Amino acid sequence: MDMRQFRALLAGTAAAGLLLLTACTTDTPTEEPPGAEPSATQEAPADSGAESEWFVQADYDRELAQRDVEPEGPADQPWLQAIEPEWVDTADLASEGGDKTLCFSNASVSNPWRVTGWITMQQQVEVLQEEGVIGEFRVSDAADDDNKQISDIQAFVEAGDCDAIVISPSTTATLTPAVEAACESGKPVIVFDRGVNTDCMVTFIHPIGGYAYGAVGAEFLAENLDPGSTVLALRILPGVDVLEHRWAAADKIFSESDLEVVGVEFTGGDGAKIKDLVTQYLQRGEVDGIWMDAGDGAVAAVEAFEDAGQPYPVFVGEDEMSFLRKWDETGMTAIGNVYSNFQWRTPILAAQKIWAGEEVPSEWVLPQEPVTSADLAGFLDANADMPSLHYAKFGGEDLPGYPEAWTDR
């Protein structure tokens, strides 16, 4: 494929993706309480949830089962563990010598989870640079812009001197042709975090997945709320596979429970919007539980209950330190979901293995275990000096820059 064909193919796909995202957006919730200002949030589109094309029963069943599978690999290095791996022979991709050029196309560092992971990745790269494995670490940041990321990947392909290309896609469908074009360059391609609709990469690295994440929270609410209780679901954005899978799993579990979902809203992870939105729902009536597909802004949601003088809900947050500390402070019934942040180390180590001709899993599934009330105190103690927007399961404690690289962000 020449570059003119590359551009034409990707431009058409990007346009289709943008149309899809536009079709999923509204300006206000479908209901506003009397006197309330319209919110900049949206209810979930009809093509989300357990009845949508995003829900695949076999994948759902597999992920829920993988929660109980003992991973292979070193117990003290979860970023190198793998659940039910199918190994790929990379001998034909082995490359002699050191000082490799590793190219990384990043979707963004637009939220605290990604910032924490990006710091961890850079620290892992520094270790391999000191060992002479990596020479140049060439990075592009798409700032959550699909078209920008397509151009970034195209630039890596055109340069021709990347010894491996790591990609964390912004969205799923729109970035698929760009990933396929990178694969066609002949360079090893490693995809992590979010997926795409191709298996051309050498390895796809991710925690168990969105279905498992969504199910953990929904099951927790179903177990800790009385029948007939109300739940508000807060989502970040549509169109990203792992996020769609989180809601699809939760939607399925809620639909089979005695809980009432009173709203499903997109927030962009913006704390002010989250607080305003929760306040609006509290004006309509009681909200007994909060389910979030990511932890950004969780504290703002809790504060909305405090400001309204309402009892704390049963809460599904994440392992962000601000939420873990608020959970501990309030004593509310909660769980800290985890989409293992330590995964940001794994693509760098995967590149090292591929250059050495070592086997890697074709789908590298990492463990994914939530923070519970039983281990909350331990994570609070271990991360006592970390900033509020840090993630507890970041996995960088053994890296040379610890802790300053994370505390001084």
Steps between C-alpha positions, in 0.01 A plus 500: 500500500653838399456814711232647271287186547579510872369855533187434295411188697556660839325825411186312403505288814566800722205685348275201566623481858433869556148461364444212741620704796287796394195276480562392859496852646220717636506829687287408800367203694155389391355624828594808699370569850283810529705820487827324423744631244550266201800277558777436249460128549312239310313181557646185353415454132279215393798316353665457841447235763420131509270517195754680280753378248767565763376208712641160405379224731804274447741782583295594804501140625874465439593819687284420799657154516853642469453683829544162670797380292845502659731698269831365378815695580690650794278565801678827583482635144134504393591705189678186371224257595262361241162327525450200270770616254534367147865552417630653178842407359681828427829350376447655155469843665820471703743785448865502599667788677373762740402865495169423331259770395167440671209706366189560708170642375302601807129584494551766766596583854165669552401334826679409823504128423689562177735750665592247769559228241704730276736579788541128568569428134769767481669359808503152346647642178777670699598164648535345153685806373753463780536132405563597136187329368321820394675793340226742395150502641295691244156605625194663347194610699170523310318696773194275449476600134450203268623688194811616684580146608449369147752758379739412782498132409537586132809708585657207683435274202639752251813558708581131469749495789280384787622165629156446655180704516289510817145631463240591761200577277271796555192314376439156362356498148653821374856402594478145362623584146792699642607205712467269200716735294764497774494120495550502123821699549667182622592650838380326817179667620388487862152622597401554861223638721226552240444257215439521127314278256800304374741240631792599277709623794762271655334536839197678643558585867219577741360403839220244496271757351198722504242229557679387815535860618136584443381177657702549820327829570152387404530182708618704797196726480264205456650333808499812720173672410147397591261391223338801336795729574594760242830524314648784297758394238765755406702441183785692338449473124364267233675310224798354688485122522612458859256768621209362297572154639497635856151637457375200301598265784351725766182547297457124472544445873271789594232374262506163673488652851235673708675836472361798309739695278364856512751648257797429276700813426822598325714750690833529319659425837450865596459543876280810476264330256488189715412699811232698316354187346481308828344805665230505232416135558489551877247779443280247318516240774723258685811348344615195694797393293754649259664292227787661307680364196815688610600674820557853369287737704383244754564736790286766335213251491543426870508872579167546322341269758668691782381837366146365466502360852427154364634167632807370323418257220655163448778605268699343217812709449854421392846471656574872464639628829252787536214251498674247726565775756140626479374145541713458812397840638126441457485131585250448220440163341715499189736317269796633303486348156832449320606511138856406586710813452819296513421388146695806377822312578408193300526637139857616565601161636311330216712692247814381676380140483409527132840647407657206685283251308321386816143378503224739602126438535296591192247645743681596816232499769616652828341446842234747612393498865300775675588676823263378769432607856731220614808645329409871490721588798800329345474699177450822693814436703709397198398815311485743791733751333346475155286782356122480486491418128738206533381142447574248772576201274755680283772236546803727498634451851811316376597755236797734564289817490272389783344689667607844375397445136141453614488740795658788306278473193 
